[in-house]
Amino acid sequence: MSDTSSRFFSNQGITQSTRFIHTPGDFALNSLLYVQEAGVLKSLRPHTSSREGLESILFITIKDGEGFVRVSGQEYSVKSGDCILLNCMEKYEHESSESKPWELSWVHFYGKTAVSFYELFLKENKNSNIFTPQETEGYVKMIENLMALCNDKSVMSEIYANETLTEMLTEIISDVTSIASEPSDIDVSLIRTFLNENYASDAAVSDICNKIGVNENLAEEAFENAYGIGMSEYLKIRRLNVAKEMLRFTIEPETKIADECGIKDYNDFIKMFVDAEGMTPEVYRSKWAQWIK
């Protein structure tokens, strides 16, 4: 169901690497994040590697040395401790330094959610392909684990690889989110508590900003940095969750539920449910409310 191979080679005195190439089985191909290639590389002398048009996401962590990465018209200088995430459909180039040749760990991977993770990464990392976490040892160990899993031809090894890739991407998003978040004097936990309690008020955002004496734009930035979501979107989700709970566990009419959640126009209430759940409030209640059954 899968085909793997490994090799150690010297590429004409340019690089020395160990890599594992993996062909996913049908289940992994259709349902999981899966490894295409994983390995380690040591540059012996400078050269430029260039690719494009590949259905693959490439993650690189630089264990030692320095080099350059060029993508989307940007050139990045990178060094030991830096990490790189690339969408290989776009043209990219990377080149090791002559004075300080680099040593890399990398993994090519793909799957139905791979591009979505990549796009979230770019959004959280201010459209840069490079980030510098506090440490890279965890990433190196994850890639080593993926290399080992490539040796096993089983569905379970692909499920474990999916788990490791998900953990790796979660850690990447967490790292770039914490890097992007600057310390703030604004008490965002107080804002969240107020929004949780006053979700039905259209003036909730302006009221809490006035209460704590901060500019609304600054409060919005601090809140999004802390929670990864804006205040208005947070209110919308809060209202939706309250509405879902009331639909499931009360016999209140749907129009009254909408009003109590702060949504005065019932058509807006219906649209909110269709957008979020793919069904109307009435259908949601019929599926989830135990008292109906």
Secondary structure as the mmCIF struct_conf table of DSSP 4:
data_model
#
loop_
_struct_conf.conf_type_id
_struct_conf.id
_struct_conf.beg_label_comp_id
_struct_conf.beg_label_asym_id
_struct_conf.beg_label_seq_id
_struct_conf.end_label_comp_id
_struct_conf.end_label_asym_id
_struct_conf.end_label_seq_id
STRN STRN1 ASP A 3 SER A 10
TURN_TY1_P TURN_TY1_P1 GLN A 12 GLY A 13
BEND BEND1 ILE A 14 ILE A 14
STRN STRN2 THR A 15 THR A 23
HELX_RH_AL_P HELX_RH_AL_P1 ASP A 26 SER A 31
BEND BEND2 LEU A 32 LEU A 32
STRN STRN3 TYR A 34 SER A 43
BEND BEND3 LEU A 44 ARG A 45
STRN STRN4 THR A 48 ARG A 51
BEND BEND4 GLY A 53 GLY A 53
BEND BEND5 GLU A 55 GLU A 55
STRN STRN5 ILE A 57 ASP A 64
BEND BEND6 GLY A 65 GLY A 65
STRN STRN6 GLU A 66 VAL A 71
TURN_TY1_P TURN_TY1_P2 SER A 72 GLY A 73
STRN STRN7 GLN A 74 LYS A 79
TURN_TY1_P TURN_TY1_P3 SER A 80 GLY A 81
STRN STRN8 CYS A 83 ASN A 87
TURN_TY1_P TURN_TY1_P4 CYS A 88 MET A 89
BEND BEND7 GLU A 90 GLU A 90
STRN STRN9 TYR A 92 SER A 96
BEND BEND8 GLU A 98 LYS A 100
STRN STRN10 GLU A 103 TYR A 110
TURN_TY1_P TURN_TY1_P5 LYS A 112 THR A 113
HELX_RH_AL_P HELX_RH_AL_P2 ALA A 114 GLU A 124
TURN_TY1_P TURN_TY1_P6 ASN A 125 ASN A 127
BEND BEND9 ASN A 129 ASN A 129
STRN STRN11 ILE A 130 PHE A 131
BEND BEND10 GLN A 134 GLN A 134
HELX_RH_AL_P HELX_RH_AL_P3 GLU A 137 LEU A 149
TURN_TY1_P TURN_TY1_P7 CYS A 150 ASN A 151
BEND BEND11 SER A 154 SER A 154
HELX_RH_AL_P HELX_RH_AL_P4 VAL A 155 ALA A 180
BEND BEND12 ASP A 185 ILE A 186
HELX_RH_AL_P HELX_RH_AL_P5 VAL A 188 GLU A 197
BEND BEND13 ASN A 198 ASN A 198
TURN_TY1_P TURN_TY1_P8 TYR A 199 ALA A 200
TURN_TY1_P TURN_TY1_P9 ASP A 202 ALA A 203
HELX_RH_AL_P HELX_RH_AL_P6 ALA A 204 ILE A 212
TURN_TY1_P TURN_TY1_P10 GLY A 213 GLY A 213
HELX_RH_AL_P HELX_RH_AL_P7 GLU A 216 TYR A 227
BEND BEND14 GLY A 228 ILE A 229
HELX_RH_AL_P HELX_RH_AL_P8 MET A 231 PHE A 249
HELX_RH_AL_P HELX_RH_AL_P9 GLU A 254 GLU A 260
TURN_TY1_P TURN_TY1_P11 CYS A 261 GLY A 262
HELX_RH_AL_P HELX_RH_AL_P10 TYR A 266 GLU A 277
BEND BEND15 GLY A 278 MET A 279
HELX_RH_AL_P HELX_RH_AL_P11 PRO A 281 TRP A 288
TURN_TY1_P TURN_TY1_P12 GLN A 290 ILE A 292
#
